Amino acid sequence: MPNGQARARAGVSSKLDTSLAHEARVYDYWLGGKDNYPADRALGDTVAMHIPAIRDMARANRAFLGRAVRHLARDAGIVQFLDIGTGLPAAGNTHEVAQRIDPAARVVYVDNDPLVLAHARALMASTPQGRIDFLDADLRDPHAILDAPALADTFDPQQPIAILLVAVMMFFDDSEDPRGVIGRLLDAAPSGSYLVLTHFTEDFDARATARAVAAARQAGIAFRARSRAETESFFAGTELVEPGVVPVDAWRPDADATPAQERSAWYWAGVGRKP
């Protein structure tokens, strides 16, 4: 185990506070997972009162992640993935999708919830040809991610990477300069790298969205919805891959997928390539 992993594991118990809801564990609850606590379930149920389809929306985000990773690994030749705000392990983790296409694919998972990292280390295993690593870090400090030994140990700095920010930036207020945070990650990535991003939106039902946002904030989670134009602004400096920023279910749906209403999941999704 790399030294960085050992240090992060040693700090798990001191950082875990199950009395407060955490976005990764709420998301796990919506996906039907068991790695969540009463505070997480309480917030998840409250949001579901305002948005009854929230569990389907969480699954739609998860399905998009798989499609985006498959596209990048199969069609764009990407073998390095930086999955930030990875959440608790579930079916179709990034390395599983990527390594089915290229067994030598490499993934670094990043999260700031010690429970996420502890479960990820226990449950996730790479192929012999590839590699995965885990980083305890907060996206609000992108340099802590970029300077981490895990990245240098896992990635070839000359090869492009895919930066995955699926259902993450909605936990950033504008005062935290989310576009600047993404810009710093992209600036450090080689040409030909990709940004994969989804974002919760008020564009489909402003009233219900406002109630869900208020519930999250009352539980202590900074949470906000953004419009399509605001979501598109996160891709500044990249060239959007077709079909651009679209409802999450409409981004390159699988050929055998059951047709879904494009606005059934209140998220915008897109993939951009750094020239």
Backbone as JSON, one array per atom type, in Angstrom:
{
  "sequence": "MPNGQARARAGVSSKLDTSLAHEARVYDYWLGGKDNYPADRALGDTVAMHIPAIRDMARANRAFLGRAVRHLARDAGIVQFLDIGTGLPAAGNTHEVAQRIDPAARVVYVDNDPLVLAHARALMASTPQGRIDFLDADLRDPHAILDAPALADTFDPQQPIAILLVAVMMFFDDSEDPRGVIGRLLDAAPSGSYLVLTHFTEDFDARATARAVAAARQAGIAFRARSRAETESFFAGTELVEPGVVPVDAWRPDADATPAQERSAWYWAGVGRKP",
  "N": [[0.85, -1.19, 0.0], [0.65, 2.22, -0.91], [2.32, 4.9, 0.82], [0.74, 7.18, 1.15], [-1.84, 6.16, 1.09], [-1.88, 4.7, 3.48], [-1.62, 6.71, 5.41], [-3.99, 8.14, 4.98], [-5.89, 6.2, 5.64], [-5.39, 5.9, 8.34], [-6.5, 8.17, 9.4], [-9.23, 7.89, 9.29], [-11.2, 7.29, 11.34], [-11.18, 9.56, 12.97], [-12.23, 11.57, 11.42], [-14.76, 10.95, 10.63], [-18.11, 11.75, 10.86], [-21.06, 10.72, 11.6], [-23.39, 11.87, 12.37], [-24.08, 13.96, 10.84], [-25.45, 14.72, 7.67], [-24.02, 13.56, 4.62], [-23.1, 14.26, 1.31], [-22.18, 12.14, -0.38], [-23.05, 9.86, 0.95], [-25.8, 10.25, 1.07], [-26.34, 10.09, -1.64], [-25.62, 7.44, -2.05], [-27.67, 6.22, -0.61], [-29.9, 6.91, -2.19], [-29.27, 5.4, -4.4], [-29.81, 2.91, -3.5], [-27.99, 1.76, -1.81], [-26.25, 0.57, 1.18], [-24.51, 1.85, 2.8], [-24.93, 4.13, 4.61], [-26.34, 6.54, 6.91], [-28.66, 7.46, 9.62], [-28.94, 10.33, 9.46], [-28.26, 10.81, 6.79], [-30.22, 9.33, 5.46], [-32.49, 10.65, 6.31], [-32.24, 13.21, 5.15], [-32.18, 12.39, 2.48], [-34.79, 11.33, 2.19], [-36.31, 13.61, 2.66], [-35.63, 15.28, 0.5], [-36.63, 13.62, -1.49], [-39.34, 13.86, -1.02], [-39.91, 16.29, -2.19], [-38.93, 15.9, -4.73], [-39.95, 13.35, -6.2], [-38.86, 11.55, -8.04], [-36.16, 11.35, -7.53], [-34.46, 9.2, -6.96], [-34.42, 7.74, -9.35], [-33.2, 9.68, -10.86], [-30.65, 9.76, -9.72], [-29.76, 7.25, -10.51], [-29.76, 7.67, -13.24], [-27.66, 9.48, -13.51], [-25.56, 7.81, -12.74], [-25.64, 5.93, -14.79], [-24.97, 7.56, -16.96], [-22.3, 8.16, -16.3], [-21.1, 5.65, -16.77], [-21.53, 5.42, -19.57], [-20.07, 7.6, -20.54], [-17.45, 7.02, -19.69], [-17.03, 4.6, -21.06], [-17.17, 5.54, -23.72], [-14.92, 7.26, -23.79], [-12.79, 5.52, -23.19], [-13.05, 3.56, -25.18], [-13.45, 4.88, -27.68], [-11.94, 7.22, -27.68], [-9.5, 6.54, -26.73], [-8.62, 6.94, -24.11], [-6.89, 6.19, -21.17], [-6.47, 6.93, -18.62], [-8.0, 8.03, -15.71], [-9.35, 10.46, -13.65], [-11.25, 10.48, -11.04], [-13.26, 12.44, -9.35], [-14.84, 13.16, -6.3], [-15.98, 10.67, -6.01], [-17.81, 9.04, -4.61], [-19.55, 6.38, -2.83], [-18.66, 2.92, -3.38], [-20.27, 1.26, -6.09], [-22.22, -0.65, -8.43], [-20.62, -0.78, -11.58], [-18.32, 0.87, -11.29], [-15.81, 3.36, -12.08], [-13.24, 2.29, -12.78], [-13.9, -0.34, -13.33], [-15.52, -0.18, -15.6], [-13.75, 1.07, -17.42], [-11.55, -0.7, -17.45], [-12.64, -3.0, -18.48], [-12.62, -2.46, -21.13], [-9.98, -1.63, -21.67], [-7.63, -3.33, -20.14], [-5.37, -2.23, -18.99], [-6.0, 0.24, -18.03], [-5.93, 3.11, -15.85], [-6.89, 4.48, -12.74], [-7.54, 7.14, -10.52], [-9.2, 7.65, -7.6], [-10.96, 10.19, -5.9], [-12.04, 11.59, -2.89], [-13.63, 13.29, -0.14], [-14.77, 12.12, 2.02], [-14.18, 10.02, 4.63], [-15.39, 7.52, 5.01], [-16.18, 6.77, 2.45], [-13.65, 6.41, 1.22], [-12.55, 4.38, 2.8], [-14.3, 2.21, 2.3], [-13.98, 2.05, -0.45], [-11.3, 1.27, -0.75], [-11.43, -1.2, 0.42], [-13.17, -2.65, -1.21], [-12.7, -2.26, -3.94], [-10.85, -3.48, -6.68], [-8.11, -3.61, -8.87], [-7.38, -4.64, -12.28], [-4.61, -6.89, -13.05], [-2.98, -5.69, -14.97], [-3.64, -3.01, -14.94], [-4.17, -0.12, -12.79], [-5.34, 1.2, -9.69], [-5.89, 3.92, -7.44], [-6.35, 5.77, -4.36], [-7.41, 8.83, -3.05], [-7.52, 11.03, -0.4], [-8.95, 13.93, -0.4], [-10.05, 17.33, -0.99], [-11.97, 18.87, -3.44], [-12.08, 21.6, -3.36], [-9.57, 22.44, -2.9], [-7.7, 22.27, -5.31], [-4.98, 22.02, -5.85], [-4.02, 20.33, -3.9], [-4.89, 17.93, -4.84], [-3.67, 17.79, -7.38], [-0.98, 17.83, -6.71], [-0.6, 15.53, -5.31], [1.07, 12.52, -4.32], [-0.17, 10.19, -5.23], [-1.16, 10.73, -7.8], [1.16, 11.16, -9.33], [2.32, 8.67, -9.02], [0.54, 6.99, -10.29], [-0.35, 7.94, -12.8], [0.75, 8.61, -16.16], [2.36, 11.51, -16.89], [2.54, 12.55, -19.43], [0.49, 11.59, -20.91], [-2.94, 12.05, -21.91], [-5.71, 12.71, -19.66], [-8.89, 11.83, -18.23], [-11.04, 13.9, -16.55], [-13.33, 13.46, -14.12], [-16.3, 14.77, -13.04], [-18.91, 14.15, -11.84], [-22.06, 14.99, -10.86], [-21.06, 16.77, -8.89], [-20.23, 19.52, -8.9], [-22.43, 20.93, -8.11], [-22.32, 21.24, -5.44], [-20.82, 23.4, -4.92], [-20.66, 26.8, -4.21], [-21.01, 29.9, -6.0], [-19.27, 31.73, -4.87], [-17.11, 30.22, -4.2], [-15.61, 29.96, -6.41], [-16.04, 27.98, -8.59], [-15.58, 27.65, -11.35], [-12.99, 28.5, -11.63], [-11.69, 26.53, -10.15], [-12.12, 24.24, -11.74], [-10.81, 25.15, -14.0], [-8.14, 25.2, -13.1], [-7.61, 22.5, -12.79], [-7.88, 21.64, -15.47], [-5.88, 23.18, -16.68], [-3.61, 21.91, -15.75], [-3.72, 19.5, -17.01], [-2.73, 17.39, -19.74], [-2.77, 18.24, -23.27], [-5.54, 17.08, -25.17], [-6.88, 15.91, -23.12], [-9.88, 15.23, -21.18], [-12.98, 16.61, -19.92], [-15.55, 15.52, -17.9], [-18.83, 16.0, -16.92], [-21.69, 16.47, -14.86], [-24.64, 18.27, -13.85], [-26.98, 19.32, -11.47], [-30.13, 20.89, -12.11], [-32.34, 23.76, -12.2], [-33.89, 24.15, -14.36], [-35.92, 22.49, -15.26], [-37.93, 22.18, -13.37], [-38.5, 24.63, -11.48], [-39.69, 25.29, -9.01], [-39.91, 22.89, -7.42], [-37.24, 22.21, -7.38], [-36.11, 24.35, -5.95], [-37.17, 23.87, -3.41], [-35.91, 21.45, -2.76], [-33.23, 22.24, -2.74], [-33.28, 24.03, -0.61], [-33.85, 22.25, 1.5], [-31.52, 20.69, 1.56], [-29.62, 22.61, 2.24], [-30.53, 23.33, 4.75], [-29.87, 21.06, 6.11], [-27.22, 21.35, 6.28], [-25.66, 21.05, 4.01], [-24.09, 22.61, 1.47], [-25.6, 23.5, -1.45], [-26.61, 23.83, -4.78], [-28.57, 24.61, -7.65], [-28.03, 24.87, -11.2], [-28.33, 26.6, -14.33], [-28.65, 25.62, -17.82], [-26.94, 27.23, -19.37], [-25.16, 28.11, -17.39], [-24.04, 25.67, -16.66], [-22.8, 24.96, -19.07], [-20.79, 26.86, -19.03], [-18.85, 25.8, -17.41], [-17.32, 24.27, -19.05], [-15.51, 25.84, -20.32], [-12.72, 26.51, -22.37], [-12.58, 24.01, -23.43], [-13.5, 21.74, -26.09], [-16.68, 20.88, -26.86], [-17.89, 17.59, -26.9], [-19.98, 15.92, -29.21], [-23.29, 15.11, -28.15], [-23.06, 17.74, -27.11], [-23.92, 19.87, -24.31], [-26.48, 18.43, -22.71], [-29.7, 17.09, -21.59], [-29.21, 14.59, -19.08], [-30.01, 11.94, -19.67], [-30.05, 12.04, -22.39], [-27.54, 12.06, -23.4], [-25.74, 10.43, -25.6], [-27.29, 7.88, -25.5], [-27.54, 4.35, -24.76], [-27.9, 1.97, -27.39], [-29.74, -0.06, -26.98], [-31.24, 0.87, -24.93], [-34.12, 1.6, -22.94], [-36.3, 3.97, -24.2], [-36.24, 7.17, -22.74], [-37.89, 9.97, -21.24], [-36.47, 13.02, -22.09], [-36.24, 15.0, -20.18], [-36.61, 13.8, -17.77], [-34.77, 13.36, -15.79], [-33.28, 15.68, -13.77], [-30.82, 16.93, -14.65], [-28.06, 18.42, -16.31], [-25.7, 17.31, -18.73], [-22.4, 16.71, -19.97], [-19.47, 16.36, -22.08], [-16.23, 17.48, -22.54], [-13.4, 18.26, -24.59], [-10.01, 19.02, -24.13], [-8.19, 21.1, -26.19]],
  "CA": [[0.0, 0.0, 0.0], [1.43, 3.44, -0.89], [2.29, 5.58, 2.11], [-0.39, 8.1, 1.2], [-3.04, 5.4, 1.45], [-1.8, 4.35, 4.89], [-1.9, 7.91, 6.21], [-5.41, 8.47, 4.87], [-6.67, 5.22, 6.38], [-5.2, 6.14, 9.76], [-7.32, 9.29, 9.84], [-10.64, 7.66, 9.0], [-12.11, 7.35, 12.48], [-11.23, 10.89, 13.55], [-12.89, 12.51, 10.53], [-16.1, 10.51, 10.29], [-19.18, 12.23, 11.73], [-22.28, 10.18, 11.01], [-24.56, 12.62, 12.81], [-24.34, 14.95, 9.8], [-25.61, 14.15, 6.33], [-22.94, 13.78, 3.67], [-23.65, 14.09, -0.02], [-21.86, 10.83, -0.93], [-23.87, 8.83, 1.6], [-27.16, 10.47, 0.6], [-26.37, 9.54, -2.99], [-25.62, 5.98, -1.88], [-29.02, 5.86, -0.18], [-30.78, 6.99, -3.36], [-28.93, 4.3, -5.31], [-30.18, 1.66, -2.88], [-26.88, 1.23, -1.05], [-26.43, 0.37, 2.62], [-23.46, 2.56, 3.52], [-25.47, 5.44, 4.95], [-26.73, 6.65, 8.31], [-29.96, 8.12, 9.75], [-28.94, 11.71, 8.96], [-28.25, 10.74, 5.33], [-31.52, 8.87, 4.99], [-33.48, 11.7, 6.59], [-32.15, 14.22, 4.09], [-32.6, 11.76, 1.23], [-36.25, 11.24, 2.16], [-36.86, 14.96, 2.55], [-35.49, 15.69, -0.9], [-37.55, 12.8, -2.29], [-40.69, 14.41, -0.87], [-40.05, 17.38, -3.15], [-38.59, 15.39, -6.06], [-40.18, 11.91, -6.03], [-38.06, 10.74, -8.96], [-34.74, 11.61, -7.29], [-33.7, 7.95, -7.04], [-34.22, 7.49, -10.78], [-32.23, 10.66, -11.34], [-29.33, 9.3, -9.29], [-29.38, 6.14, -11.38], [-29.46, 8.23, -14.56], [-26.3, 10.01, -13.42], [-24.64, 6.68, -12.71], [-25.61, 5.36, -16.13], [-24.2, 8.47, -17.8], [-20.89, 7.94, -16.0], [-20.66, 4.47, -17.5], [-21.49, 5.69, -21.01], [-18.98, 8.53, -20.82], [-16.17, 6.3, -19.53], [-16.91, 3.68, -22.19], [-16.85, 6.31, -24.92], [-13.55, 7.77, -23.74], [-11.85, 4.4, -23.25], [-13.18, 2.79, -26.43], [-13.4, 5.69, -28.89], [-10.94, 8.29, -27.59], [-8.23, 5.98, -26.32], [-8.21, 7.42, -22.79], [-6.61, 5.09, -20.23], [-6.23, 7.52, -17.3], [-9.24, 8.67, -15.25], [-9.31, 11.11, -12.34], [-12.66, 10.46, -10.63], [-13.31, 13.31, -8.17], [-16.17, 13.04, -5.7], [-16.36, 9.37, -6.56], [-18.93, 8.42, -3.92], [-19.37, 5.02, -2.34], [-18.63, 1.94, -4.46], [-21.53, 0.72, -6.59], [-22.01, -1.35, -9.69], [-20.17, 0.07, -12.67], [-17.32, 1.86, -10.91], [-15.07, 3.85, -13.23], [-12.17, 1.39, -13.22], [-14.5, -1.55, -13.88], [-15.94, 0.13, -16.96], [-12.58, 1.35, -18.26], [-10.66, -1.87, -17.59], [-13.26, -3.98, -19.37], [-12.22, -2.08, -22.48], [-8.52, -1.68, -21.69], [-7.23, -3.8, -18.81], [-4.26, -1.43, -18.47], [-6.48, 1.56, -17.62], [-5.53, 3.53, -14.51], [-7.88, 5.38, -12.15], [-7.36, 7.67, -9.17], [-10.46, 8.08, -7.0], [-10.78, 11.27, -4.94], [-13.21, 11.96, -2.11], [-13.28, 13.86, 1.17], [-15.49, 11.38, 3.06], [-13.34, 8.87, 4.97], [-16.13, 6.28, 4.82], [-16.07, 6.45, 1.03], [-12.32, 5.91, 0.92], [-12.36, 3.1, 3.47], [-15.03, 1.19, 1.57], [-13.39, 1.9, -1.78], [-10.07, 0.48, -0.64], [-11.77, -2.58, 0.79], [-14.01, -3.33, -2.18], [-12.29, -2.09, -5.32], [-9.6, -4.13, -7.05], [-7.73, -3.39, -10.25], [-6.79, -5.74, -13.04], [-3.15, -6.93, -12.88], [-2.32, -4.8, -15.92], [-3.95, -1.62, -14.65], [-3.89, 0.32, -11.42], [-6.21, 2.19, -9.09], [-5.41, 4.48, -6.19], [-7.39, 6.51, -3.65], [-6.86, 10.07, -2.52], [-8.36, 11.78, 0.53], [-8.72, 15.35, -0.71], [-11.24, 18.13, -1.26], [-11.86, 19.58, -4.7], [-11.9, 23.03, -3.11], [-8.12, 22.65, -2.92], [-7.26, 21.44, -6.44], [-3.54, 21.75, -5.83], [-3.79, 19.15, -3.06], [-5.11, 16.79, -5.73], [-2.67, 17.78, -8.45], [0.36, 17.6, -6.15], [-0.59, 14.31, -4.5], [1.9, 11.43, -4.85], [-0.98, 9.18, -5.91], [-1.26, 11.03, -9.22], [2.46, 10.91, -9.94], [2.59, 7.24, -8.99], [-0.44, 6.23, -11.07], [-0.54, 8.46, -14.15], [1.83, 9.09, -17.02], [2.03, 12.92, -17.08], [2.54, 12.89, -20.85], [-0.72, 11.1, -21.54], [-4.16, 12.76, -21.49], [-6.54, 12.11, -18.63], [-10.29, 12.26, -18.16], [-11.41, 14.43, -15.23], [-14.74, 13.15, -13.93], [-16.98, 15.57, -12.02], [-20.31, 13.77, -12.02], [-22.89, 15.41, -9.72], [-20.13, 17.3, -7.89], [-20.11, 20.98, -8.85], [-23.62, 21.51, -7.48], [-22.02, 21.49, -4.03], [-19.97, 24.59, -4.9], [-21.28, 28.1, -4.4], [-20.22, 30.75, -6.89], [-18.24, 32.4, -4.09], [-15.96, 29.32, -4.1], [-14.94, 29.99, -7.71], [-16.01, 26.63, -9.18], [-14.98, 27.66, -12.7], [-11.55, 28.58, -11.43], [-11.24, 25.21, -9.69], [-12.06, 23.38, -12.92], [-9.76, 25.67, -14.85], [-6.82, 24.79, -12.6], [-7.45, 21.09, -13.14], [-7.66, 21.52, -16.9], [-4.57, 23.76, -17.01], [-2.57, 20.95, -15.42], [-3.91, 18.29, -17.79], [-2.15, 17.48, -21.08], [-3.66, 18.4, -24.42], [-6.25, 15.85, -25.48], [-7.6, 15.45, -21.94], [-11.33, 15.44, -21.24], [-13.76, 16.93, -18.73], [-16.87, 14.88, -17.87], [-19.5, 16.74, -15.85], [-23.15, 16.63, -14.81], [-25.02, 19.27, -12.86], [-28.4, 19.47, -11.14], [-30.64, 22.13, -12.7], [-33.69, 24.21, -11.93], [-34.52, 24.47, -15.64], [-37.04, 21.6, -15.57], [-38.98, 22.44, -12.38], [-37.84, 25.58, -10.59], [-40.28, 25.3, -7.67], [-39.5, 21.69, -6.69], [-35.79, 22.29, -7.2], [-35.84, 25.3, -4.87], [-37.47, 23.23, -2.13], [-34.87, 20.46, -2.5], [-32.02, 22.98, -2.39], [-33.47, 24.55, 0.75], [-33.75, 21.14, 2.43], [-30.11, 20.33, 1.68], [-28.91, 23.66, 2.98], [-30.94, 23.25, 6.15], [-29.14, 19.93, 6.68], [-25.8, 21.69, 6.36], [-24.95, 20.77, 2.77], [-24.17, 23.68, 0.48], [-26.15, 22.82, -2.63], [-27.31, 24.76, -5.64], [-28.86, 24.21, -9.02], [-27.56, 25.83, -12.2], [-28.99, 26.53, -15.63], [-27.85, 25.03, -18.9], [-25.86, 28.15, -19.72], [-24.16, 28.06, -16.32], [-23.34, 24.39, -16.77], [-21.91, 25.05, -20.23], [-19.64, 27.7, -18.72], [-17.81, 24.98, -16.78], [-16.52, 23.65, -20.1], [-14.66, 26.85, -20.97], [-11.39, 26.0, -22.68], [-12.68, 22.69, -24.04], [-14.39, 21.58, -27.23], [-17.71, 19.93, -26.44], [-18.14, 16.39, -27.69], [-21.39, 15.78, -29.56], [-24.21, 16.15, -28.6], [-22.95, 18.95, -26.31], [-24.53, 19.82, -22.98], [-27.86, 17.99, -22.95], [-30.21, 16.33, -20.45], [-28.3, 13.48, -18.84], [-30.47, 10.74, -20.37], [-29.94, 12.23, -23.84], [-26.14, 12.03, -23.83], [-25.34, 9.16, -26.21], [-27.94, 6.73, -24.84], [-27.25, 3.04, -25.33], [-28.83, 1.62, -28.47], [-30.79, -0.95, -26.49], [-31.86, 1.45, -23.74], [-35.52, 1.97, -23.04], [-36.38, 5.43, -24.39], [-36.67, 7.94, -21.55], [-38.15, 11.37, -21.49], [-35.19, 13.71, -21.95], [-36.21, 15.85, -19.01], [-37.05, 13.04, -16.61], [-33.73, 13.53, -14.79], [-33.04, 17.12, -13.8], [-29.37, 17.17, -14.72], [-27.37, 18.62, -17.58], [-24.5, 16.48, -18.81], [-21.56, 16.99, -21.13], [-18.07, 15.95, -22.13], [-15.45, 18.43, -23.33], [-12.0, 17.87, -24.86], [-9.03, 20.1, -24.12], [-7.44, 21.06, -27.47]],
  "C": [[0.89, 1.24, 0.0], [1.29, 4.15, 0.45], [1.11, 6.53, 2.24], [-1.67, 7.39, 1.57], [-3.04, 5.08, 2.94], [-2.13, 5.54, 5.78], [-3.38, 8.25, 6.17], [-6.25, 7.5, 5.68], [-6.56, 5.47, 7.89], [-6.09, 7.25, 10.28], [-8.81, 9.09, 9.68], [-11.5, 7.92, 10.22], [-12.25, 8.76, 13.04], [-12.02, 11.86, 12.7], [-14.35, 12.16, 10.29], [-17.1, 10.99, 11.32], [-20.5, 11.79, 11.1], [-23.54, 10.91, 11.46], [-24.96, 13.69, 11.79], [-24.49, 14.26, 8.46], [-24.4, 14.49, 5.48], [-23.45, 13.43, 2.29], [-23.37, 12.71, -0.62], [-22.76, 9.75, -0.34], [-25.35, 9.01, 1.25], [-27.34, 9.87, -0.79], [-26.4, 8.02, -2.95], [-27.0, 5.5, -1.48], [-29.98, 5.88, -1.36], [-30.52, 5.84, -4.34], [-29.28, 2.93, -4.74], [-29.06, 1.0, -2.1], [-27.18, 1.14, 0.44], [-25.39, 1.12, 3.45], [-23.88, 3.99, 3.81], [-26.04, 5.38, 6.35], [-28.04, 7.43, 8.42], [-29.99, 9.55, 9.21], [-28.96, 11.74, 7.44], [-29.61, 10.33, 4.8], [-32.6, 9.92, 5.22], [-33.45, 12.77, 5.51], [-32.59, 13.62, 2.76], [-34.1, 11.67, 1.1], [-36.89, 12.61, 2.02], [-36.78, 15.47, 1.12], [-36.46, 14.91, -1.77], [-39.0, 13.24, -2.14], [-40.94, 15.51, -1.91], [-39.8, 16.92, -4.58], [-38.74, 13.87, -6.0], [-39.31, 11.02, -6.91], [-36.56, 10.85, -8.7], [-33.91, 10.34, -7.37], [-33.43, 7.56, -8.49], [-33.19, 8.46, -11.35], [-30.81, 10.28, -10.94], [-28.85, 8.16, -10.17], [-29.05, 6.64, -12.79], [-28.06, 8.83, -14.6], [-25.28, 8.88, -13.47], [-24.52, 6.04, -14.09], [-24.82, 6.24, -17.1], [-22.71, 8.29, -17.57], [-20.36, 6.74, -16.78], [-20.55, 4.73, -18.99], [-20.31, 6.59, -21.36], [-17.63, 7.84, -20.72], [-15.98, 5.32, -20.68], [-16.52, 4.42, -23.47], [-15.39, 6.74, -24.92], [-12.53, 6.64, -23.84], [-11.86, 3.72, -24.61], [-12.9, 3.65, -27.66], [-12.32, 6.77, -28.87], [-9.59, 7.8, -27.1], [-7.72, 6.46, -24.97], [-8.03, 6.22, -21.86], [-6.36, 5.61, -18.82], [-7.46, 8.33, -16.89], [-9.04, 9.2, -13.84], [-10.76, 11.33, -11.92], [-12.79, 11.2, -9.3], [-14.74, 13.34, -7.62], [-16.79, 11.72, -6.09], [-17.59, 8.77, -5.91], [-18.62, 7.0, -3.52], [-19.4, 4.02, -3.49], [-20.02, 1.42, -4.79], [-21.23, 0.01, -7.89], [-21.58, -0.37, -10.76], [-19.23, 1.17, -12.23], [-16.44, 2.19, -12.12], [-14.02, 2.86, -13.71], [-12.73, 0.11, -13.82], [-14.91, -1.33, -15.33], [-14.73, 0.28, -17.87], [-11.74, 0.1, -18.49], [-11.31, -3.02, -18.34], [-12.87, -3.71, -20.82], [-10.71, -2.14, -22.65], [-8.05, -2.1, -20.3], [-6.09, -3.01, -18.19], [-4.7, -0.04, -18.0], [-6.14, 1.83, -16.16], [-6.52, 4.59, -14.02], [-7.4, 5.83, -10.78], [-8.72, 8.19, -8.72], [-10.17, 9.12, -5.92], [-12.09, 11.52, -4.22], [-12.75, 12.52, -0.77], [-14.07, 13.23, 2.31], [-14.66, 10.14, 3.4], [-14.06, 7.54, 4.82], [-16.05, 5.83, 3.37], [-14.72, 5.8, 0.74], [-12.07, 4.55, 1.57], [-13.06, 1.98, 2.72], [-14.43, 0.96, 0.19], [-12.14, 1.03, -1.73], [-10.38, -0.99, -0.35], [-12.42, -3.34, -0.35], [-13.53, -3.25, -3.62], [-10.94, -2.75, -5.57], [-9.34, -3.93, -8.53], [-7.4, -4.7, -10.95], [-5.28, -5.76, -12.79], [-2.43, -5.94, -13.79], [-2.52, -3.33, -15.59], [-3.59, -1.25, -13.23], [-5.01, 1.25, -10.98], [-5.57, 2.68, -7.8], [-6.51, 5.37, -5.63], [-6.75, 7.7, -2.95], [-7.9, 10.76, -1.65], [-8.07, 13.25, 0.32], [-10.06, 16.0, -1.05], [-11.02, 18.92, -2.55], [-11.68, 21.08, -4.51], [-10.42, 23.42, -3.03], [-7.55, 21.82, -4.07], [-5.78, 21.13, -6.43], [-3.21, 20.56, -4.93], [-4.01, 17.87, -3.86], [-3.98, 16.68, -6.73], [-1.28, 17.44, -7.94], [0.47, 16.29, -5.38], [0.3, 13.24, -5.13], [1.1, 10.38, -5.61], [-1.08, 9.44, -7.4], [0.06, 10.72, -9.93], [2.77, 9.42, -10.02], [1.73, 6.45, -9.97], [-0.49, 6.65, -12.53], [0.79, 8.75, -14.84], [1.52, 10.56, -17.33], [2.01, 13.36, -18.54], [1.27, 12.45, -21.56], [-1.94, 11.87, -21.05], [-4.92, 11.98, -20.42], [-7.98, 12.56, -18.83], [-10.57, 12.68, -16.72], [-12.91, 14.26, -15.09], [-15.3, 13.94, -12.77], [-18.49, 15.34, -12.17], [-21.09, 14.08, -10.75], [-22.03, 15.92, -8.57], [-20.22, 18.82, -7.77], [-21.34, 21.65, -8.25], [-23.43, 21.74, -5.99], [-21.06, 22.66, -3.85], [-20.83, 25.83, -5.09], [-20.41, 28.92, -5.35], [-19.09, 31.45, -6.16], [-16.98, 31.55, -3.94], [-15.24, 29.16, -5.43], [-14.89, 28.61, -8.36], [-15.39, 26.6, -10.57], [-13.47, 27.76, -12.61], [-10.97, 27.26, -10.99], [-11.1, 24.27, -10.89], [-10.95, 23.84, -13.85], [-8.37, 25.25, -14.41], [-6.57, 23.31, -12.9], [-7.14, 20.92, -14.63], [-6.3, 22.09, -17.31], [-3.45, 22.75, -16.77], [-2.64, 19.68, -16.27], [-3.29, 18.45, -19.18], [-3.21, 17.75, -22.14], [-4.27, 17.06, -24.78], [-6.96, 15.25, -24.29], [-9.08, 15.83, -22.05], [-11.88, 15.85, -19.87], [-15.13, 16.3, -18.89], [-17.63, 15.46, -16.69], [-21.02, 16.63, -15.99], [-23.47, 17.63, -13.71], [-26.54, 19.32, -12.72], [-28.88, 20.84, -11.62], [-32.05, 22.46, -12.23], [-34.49, 24.41, -13.2], [-35.78, 23.66, -15.89], [-38.21, 21.78, -14.6], [-38.39, 23.32, -11.3], [-38.38, 25.49, -9.16], [-39.82, 24.09, -6.85], [-38.0, 21.72, -6.42], [-35.44, 23.22, -6.04], [-36.11, 24.67, -3.51], [-36.39, 22.2, -1.76], [-33.57, 21.14, -2.08], [-32.11, 23.5, -0.97], [-33.33, 23.44, 1.79], [-32.29, 20.73, 2.64], [-29.35, 21.36, 2.51], [-29.28, 23.64, 4.46], [-30.22, 22.1, 6.87], [-27.64, 20.17, 6.72], [-25.0, 21.39, 5.12], [-25.17, 21.93, 1.81], [-24.52, 23.06, -0.86], [-26.84, 23.87, -3.47], [-27.51, 24.16, -7.02], [-28.33, 25.28, -9.97], [-28.25, 25.57, -13.54], [-28.09, 25.85, -16.66], [-26.68, 25.94, -19.26], [-24.77, 28.15, -18.66], [-23.36, 26.77, -16.38], [-22.37, 24.41, -17.95], [-20.67, 25.86, -19.92], [-18.52, 26.92, -18.04], [-16.88, 24.34, -17.81], [-15.64, 24.65, -20.85], [-13.26, 26.29, -21.18], [-11.39, 24.61, -23.26], [-13.58, 22.76, -25.27], [-15.41, 20.51, -26.88], [-17.84, 18.79, -27.44], [-19.64, 16.33, -28.01], [-22.07, 14.8, -28.61], [-24.15, 17.45, -27.79], [-23.51, 18.76, -24.92], [-26.03, 19.59, -23.16], [-28.4, 17.35, -21.68], [-29.46, 15.01, -20.31], [-28.71, 12.2, -19.56], [-30.27, 10.82, -21.88], [-28.5, 12.2, -24.32], [-25.79, 10.62, -24.27], [-25.98, 7.94, -25.53], [-27.58, 5.42, -25.53], [-28.32, 2.67, -26.36], [-29.99, 0.78, -27.98], [-31.51, -0.4, -25.27], [-33.33, 1.74, -23.99], [-35.61, 3.48, -23.19], [-36.92, 6.11, -23.14], [-36.99, 9.36, -21.97], [-36.87, 12.16, -21.17], [-35.12, 14.51, -20.67], [-36.7, 15.12, -17.76], [-36.02, 13.1, -15.48], [-33.24, 14.98, -14.88], [-31.55, 17.45, -13.69], [-28.98, 17.49, -16.16], [-26.1, 17.79, -17.55], [-23.72, 16.85, -20.06], [-20.16, 16.43, -20.97], [-17.33, 16.94, -23.03], [-14.01, 17.96, -23.45], [-11.11, 19.11, -24.86], [-8.2, 20.03, -25.4], [-5.94, 20.85, -27.22]]
}
